[in-house]
Amino acid sequence: MRKFLFAAAALVAAAVFASPAAAQMELRIMAPAAPGGGWYQTARSMQQALTTAGLAKSVQVFNVAGAGGSVGLAQLINAKGDGRLLMVNGLVMVGALLTNKSAVSLDQATPIARLTEEVQVIVVPANSAIKSAKDLAEAVKADPAKVTWAGGSAGGVDHITAALFAKAVGADATKINYIPFSGGGESLAAILGGKVTAGISGYGEYEGQIKSGKLRLIGITSGKRIAGLDAPTFKEQGVDLVIANWRSVMAPPGLTPEQTKTLADLVAKMVQTPAWKEILKQKGWEDAFMPNDVFAAFLKQEQGRVTEVLKSVGLVKS
């Protein structure tokens, strides 16, 4: 009976959300990083929602790792005119492109939509002597270089979070010892293995290890506590650190207005599906959807904001 009800629900969703053109699309979604990280999880989640709702004929997810997403972005740009290709990206890539002095730019791609927003968490191994934000702050103030941080690409939101933490506690943010990893699995292994002091990522990436007791959650970078998540904010622990990571999708350059509209409409329909809403709930992601025109303007603003933040902490030279 349960299988029948699930099948019936899927058929209803397909009838409501699918359009003849989109339903025949054979879509490819690139995660421009190694498997295991937030971009990969987002791409897989899109695949699940699109296929469950019958919005696309098929959805293939593939990885292109390297240089904070710039290798994947270069491939996207080289796929000029391909209206069946999407790439997941986000705030991480904005900073990584700047710090890596990338030869490619997000300005060369076609904005499709902003999807989600997720607060950052800082964790330590369960056996760490660091129990709170105060303990971590004292260690960073004593010697910023001695505290090692694991996270995603250099210049990404994890890196920015580490720098802003140091700045917030009165330490020299330019001296932080940040170790970038190309995928969430690699950074998680380093944290669990005690090879670094602390790790930074979205909550969803560490959720399993936090719940199993293998990692201790020091704090979240939200301005207020999040319902259903038993975790203190840094602000309530006396550290003025508030930052959120957003994720989005881009398409290659050179698309026709019709191709752009087809992809934009496809994603707009996807975020309304029960399957996508359930994924957000399971992952702890906030719905931060912006359609392509609004997202394009937002992206311009974020590029300017991130540039200024990176300059202020010495990650990008003036």
C-alpha positions in Angstrom: 0.0 0.0 0.0 2.8 2.4 0.9 4.5 1.8 -2.4 1.2 2.4 -4.2 0.7 5.7 -2.4 4.2 6.8 -3.2 3.8 6.0 -6.8 0.5 7.9 -6.9 2.1 10.9 -5.3 4.9 10.9 -7.8 2.4 10.7 -10.7 0.5 13.7 -9.3 3.6 15.7 -8.9 4.7 14.9 -12.4 1.4 16.0 -13.8 1.4 19.2 -11.8 5.0 20.3 -12.3 6.2 18.9 -15.6 6.0 20.7 -18.9 6.3 18.7 -22.2 9.6 20.4 -23.2 11.3 20.1 -19.8 10.1 16.6 -19.1 12.0 15.4 -22.2 15.3 17.1 -21.2 18.4 15.0 -20.5 20.1 17.3 -18.0 23.6 17.2 -16.7 24.6 18.9 -13.4 28.2 19.6 -12.5 29.5 19.7 -8.9 32.8 21.6 -9.4 34.5 19.8 -6.4 35.3 16.3 -5.2 32.4 14.1 -4.0 31.1 14.6 -0.4 30.8 18.4 -0.1 27.9 20.8 -0.2 28.0 21.3 -3.9 27.9 17.6 -4.6 25.0 17.2 -2.1 23.1 20.0 -3.8 23.6 18.5 -7.2 22.4 15.1 -6.0 19.5 16.6 -4.3 18.5 18.4 -7.5 18.8 15.1 -9.3 16.5 13.5 -6.8 13.8 16.2 -6.8 13.8 16.6 -10.6 13.4 12.9 -11.4 10.9 12.3 -8.6 8.7 15.1 -9.9 9.1 14.0 -13.5 10.6 17.4 -14.5 13.4 15.9 -16.6 13.8 12.7 -18.6 17.2 12.1 -17.0 19.6 13.9 -14.7 23.3 13.0 -14.6 25.5 14.4 -11.8 29.3 14.6 -12.3 32.3 16.0 -10.5 35.0 18.3 -11.7 37.3 19.2 -8.8 40.1 21.7 -8.6 41.1 25.3 -7.6 37.9 26.2 -5.6 35.7 25.4 -8.5 37.5 27.4 -11.2 38.4 24.2 -13.1 34.7 23.3 -13.3 33.8 26.9 -14.1 36.2 26.9 -17.0 34.6 23.7 -18.4 31.1 25.4 -18.0 32.3 28.4 -19.9 33.8 26.2 -22.7 30.4 24.5 -23.0 29.0 27.7 -24.7 25.4 27.3 -25.9 24.8 24.0 -24.1 21.2 24.4 -22.7 21.2 21.1 -21.0 24.1 21.8 -18.5 24.0 23.3 -15.1 26.7 23.9 -12.5 26.2 24.2 -8.8 28.1 26.9 -7.1 27.8 29.5 -4.4 29.5 31.9 -2.0 32.5 29.6 -1.7 33.3 30.1 -5.4 33.0 33.8 -5.3 35.9 34.0 -2.8 37.9 31.1 -4.2 38.1 32.7 -7.6 39.5 35.9 -6.1 42.1 34.2 -3.9 43.2 31.8 -6.7 43.5 34.8 -9.1 41.4 32.7 -11.5 41.5 33.4 -15.2 37.8 32.7 -15.4 34.9 34.7 -13.9 31.3 34.1 -12.8 30.5 37.1 -15.1 31.2 34.8 -18.0 28.4 32.3 -17.0 24.6 32.6 -17.1 22.9 33.0 -13.7 19.9 30.6 -13.3 18.8 30.7 -9.7 19.9 31.0 -6.0 18.6 27.9 -4.2 19.5 27.6 -0.6 21.2 29.2 2.4 23.0 27.4 5.2 24.7 28.6 8.4 28.2 27.5 9.1 29.3 25.4 12.0 32.6 25.0 13.7 33.4 21.5 15.1 36.3 19.8 16.9 37.0 16.1 17.5 35.1 14.7 20.4 38.3 14.2 22.4 39.5 17.8 21.9 40.3 19.9 25.0 38.3 22.7 23.3 34.7 22.6 24.7 33.3 26.1 23.7 33.7 29.2 21.6 35.6 30.7 24.6 38.1 27.9 24.6 38.7 28.2 20.9 39.0 32.0 21.1 41.6 31.7 23.8 43.6 29.3 21.7 43.4 31.5 18.6 44.4 34.7 20.6 47.4 32.9 22.1 48.8 31.8 18.8 46.6 32.1 15.6 49.1 30.0 13.6 49.0 27.1 16.0 45.3 26.6 15.6 44.7 24.7 12.3 41.4 24.9 10.5 40.0 22.4 7.9 37.5 23.5 5.4 36.8 23.9 1.7 38.6 25.9 -0.9 41.0 28.8 -0.1 39.0 32.0 0.0 35.7 30.2 0.3 33.1 30.7 3.0 34.9 28.3 5.4 38.1 30.3 5.0 36.3 33.6 5.5 34.6 32.2 8.6 37.9 31.2 10.1 39.3 34.7 9.4 36.2 36.4 10.7 36.4 34.3 13.9 40.0 35.4 14.5 39.1 39.0 13.8 36.1 38.8 16.1 38.1 37.6 19.1 40.9 40.2 18.5 43.5 38.0 16.9 45.5 38.7 13.7 43.3 37.3 11.0 46.1 37.4 8.5 48.0 34.8 10.5 45.4 32.0 10.6 46.5 28.5 9.6 43.8 27.4 7.2 44.1 24.1 5.3 41.8 23.8 2.3 40.4 20.5 1.1 38.7 19.9 -2.3 35.9 17.7 -0.8 34.0 17.3 2.4 35.1 13.7 2.8 38.8 14.7 2.9 38.3 17.5 5.4 36.2 15.3 7.6 38.9 12.6 7.7 41.4 15.2 8.8 39.2 16.4 11.6 38.3 13.0 12.9 41.9 11.9 12.6 43.0 14.8 14.9 45.2 16.3 12.1 43.6 19.7 12.6 42.3 21.7 15.5 38.8 22.5 14.1 36.7 22.1 11.0 34.3 24.5 9.4 31.4 23.7 7.0 27.6 23.7 6.7 25.8 21.7 9.4 24.6 19.1 7.0 28.1 18.0 6.1 28.9 17.1 9.7 25.5 16.1 11.0 26.0 12.4 11.1 29.3 12.7 13.0 27.9 15.3 15.4 24.9 13.1 16.2 27.1 10.0 16.7 29.3 11.9 19.1 32.4 11.7 17.0 32.5 15.5 16.6 31.7 18.3 19.1 29.7 21.3 17.7 31.3 24.4 19.1 28.8 26.9 17.6 26.7 28.0 14.6 27.2 31.3 12.7 23.5 32.2 12.7 22.2 35.4 14.3 19.8 33.4 16.4 19.2 29.8 17.4 17.8 27.5 14.8 14.6 25.5 15.6 15.3 21.8 15.9 19.1 22.2 16.2 20.5 22.0 19.8 23.5 24.3 19.2 24.5 27.7 20.6 25.3 30.6 18.3 28.6 32.3 18.5 26.9 35.6 19.3 25.4 34.1 22.5 28.9 32.9 23.4 30.3 36.4 23.1 31.8 36.1 19.6 30.3 38.5 17.0 30.3 36.0 14.1 27.3 35.8 11.7 27.7 34.5 8.2 25.6 32.2 5.9 26.6 30.2 2.9 24.3 30.3 -0.1 24.3 27.9 -3.1 23.0 28.4 -6.6 23.1 27.1 -10.2 24.7 28.6 -13.3 24.5 27.7 -16.9 27.0 28.1 -19.8 27.3 31.4 -21.6 25.9 31.9 -25.1 22.4 30.6 -24.4 19.4 31.8 -26.3 16.7 33.6 -24.3 14.5 30.4 -24.8 17.2 28.1 -23.5 17.8 30.4 -20.4 14.0 30.5 -19.8 13.7 26.8 -20.0 16.4 26.2 -17.4 15.2 29.0 -15.2 11.6 27.7 -15.3 12.8 24.2 -14.7 14.6 25.2 -11.5 11.7 27.4 -10.4 9.3 24.5 -10.7 11.8 22.2 -8.9 11.9 24.3 -5.7 8.1 24.1 -5.4 8.0 20.3 -5.5 7.3 18.3 -2.3 10.5 16.3 -3.0 12.7 19.4 -2.8 11.0 20.8 0.3 11.5 17.5 2.0 15.2 17.5 1.1 15.6 21.0 2.6 14.0 19.8 5.8 16.3 16.7 6.0 19.5 18.7 5.1 18.7 21.6 7.4 19.0 24.0 4.4 17.0 27.2 4.3 14.9 28.0 1.2 16.6 31.0 -0.3 15.3 30.8 -3.9 15.9 33.8 -6.2 14.9 33.7 -9.9 17.5 34.3 -12.5 17.2 38.1 -13.0 17.0 38.8 -9.2 19.9 36.3 -8.6 22.0 38.0 -11.3 21.8 41.4 -9.4 22.4 39.7 -6.1 25.5 38.0 -7.4 27.0 41.3 -8.5 26.5 42.7 -5.0 28.0 39.6 -3.4 31.1 39.7 -5.6 31.8 43.3 -4.3 31.0 42.4 -0.7 33.3 39.3 -0.6 36.1 41.3 -2.3 36.0 43.8 0.5 35.9 41.1 3.2 38.8 39.3 1.8 40.8 42.5 1.5 40.1 43.4 5.1 41.5 40.1 6.4 44.5 40.0 4.1 43.3 37.1 1.8 43.2 39.4 -1.2 45.6 42.2 -1.9 44.3 45.6 -2.8 
